[in-house]
């Protein structure tokens, strides 16, 4: 069995890629259920986590997975916490969350 590890899926360009990242997380979890999965969203993709976007299948995410929106990106796009779909977490800055995760040994995937 593989030891527990973290995988970071970085979604930055296309809001539709947030939904795609959920599917990727489910595929990864099927073969590596012990991995923790963080989906970090920033840049133009940040609008994909709002209530105005297509409803995300957050309930389909494995228990070990989370979607995290960059608060800096939210401010840049005038998105408030109330604008986020239920189940979305936040990080103060995607760049810090991404580098910290990688320094801690996380695998990095960009969609």
Helices and strands as residue ranges (DSSP letters): E 6-11, H 16-31, E 36-41, G 43-49, G 58-60, E 65-70, H 71-76, G 81-83, E 89-91, H 94-103, E 107-110
